[in-house]
Amino acid sequence: MAESKEELKQRLTPIQFEVTQKNGTEQPFKNEYWDLMDDGLYVDIINGEPLFSSVEKFESNCGWPSFTKALSDEKIVEHLDTTMGMRRTEVRSKNSDSHLGHVFPDGPPPEGLRYCINSAALKFISKEDLEKEGYGEYKSLFEK
């Protein structure tokens, strides 16, 4: 059973709640994972579902974690976002309906996409901890 908003408010930090439940945005360059380049998995802070991998992470100089693609298109949904006087594509976690960030068409080839994702919407699992944290099936992503 999904947690209620009140339960999430108790469990999450204020910025995690603001970002994931109220479509907020954390400050650029002042968030946990914007410059982390360690090998690992980025999972949904709400339900632990794997969403992104460090294999697809790149330095975009935008101040938020940036990825060329999600682990699976089936784990995210995209919506037109016209807030703040802009036309953007919002990215949400499909199963938790959590706001993650936005995707832009200015990423590196071959995909050409930049998934600009709030650190507050994610939890990082290092490749060394994948097995211990229950994500052992993803270890092969990091084998050279």
N, C-alpha and C positions, 0 to 999 in steps of 0.2 A: 504494500500500500504506500502511495506517495505521501511524503511529509506535507503537513499543512504549512501555510505561509508563516504561521506563528512558530511552528517547530523549526522551520528553516531560519527564521530570525534569531532563534535561540542558538542554533548550531553554527551559523555562518558569522564571519566578521561583518561589521557594518558595510565595508566596501564590497565584499562578496555578495551580500544581500542586495545592495543598490544596483550592482552590475547585472546580476543574474535574474533578479525578480522585478526590477524597475527599469530595465533597459539602460542602465547607467554606463558611464565610461570612466575608467580610472585615469590618473594623470600619466602622460607619456614620460618615459625615462625615469619614473619613480614608482615602478611596479616590479614585482618579484622576478618575472621571467624575461623581461624585454631583452636582456643581454646574455642570458644563460645559453650556452652552446654545448652543454654536456649531453651525452647520449642518453636517451630515455623516452618515455611515453608521457603524453599530456592527456589526462583524463578529466571528465566532467566533474567539477567540484560537488555537484548535487548527487549524482548517482554512481560515480566511479567508472562510467563507460569510457573506454579509450576513444579519443577523438583525433589526436594529432601525434606525430612522431618527430623527434629531433632530426630524423633523416631528411625530412621535408622542410625543416626550419632554415631560415636564411636571415642575414643581417640586412634589414631594409632601411635602417636609420629613421624609422617613424616613431620609435619609442615604445612600441608594443611588440609582443611576440608575433612573428610573421611566418607563415607556412605557405608552400606552393600548392598544397592540397590536403584534404582531410584523409584520415585512414580509410574511410569508407563514405561514399556519397549517401549511403543509407542511414548514416548516423547524424546527419545534419540536414537542416532545411533552410532555405533562403527565402526572404521576403523583401519586397520593395519597401524602402524606408525613405519617407519624404520629410522627416523631422528636421529641424534646424535649417530649413530653407535649402536642403540638398536632396539630390536623388542618389541614394546608395542602396546597396544590397546587404541587408541584415543577415547574419548567420546565427541560427539557434540550434541547440541540441535537440534532436528529434524526440527522444524519449523523456527528457526532463523538461522540455519547453523552456529551457534556460537561455537567456541572451548571452551570446559569446562575443560578438563583435561584428565586423563587416568584411566583405570580400570586394577587392578592387581589381580591375583588369590591367594593373601596372607591375605585375610580378615578373620574375625571370622566365625564360623559355625552359622547357617546351610548353608548360601549361599556361604561362603568362598571367597567372593569378597571384594575388597577395591576400591571404587570409589574415587579416589584422585582428588578433584575438586578445581580449583582456586577460591578463594574468589571474585576476580575481575569479574568473570563471573556470579556472583550471587547477589541477593538482599535478605536480611533476613526480613521476616515478623513475628513478635512475635505472639504467640497464642492469646495474648490480643488484637492485632490489626487486626486479620484476618477478622472480620466482617467489620470493618471500611475501610480496604484496598480492599474489594471486594472478599475475599477468605473465606467467612463464611462457605461454603460447606466442608471445610477441618477441621473445629473445632472438629469433632468426632475423628480425629486421636489422639487427645491429652486428651481424656476423659479416665480416669483410670477405 
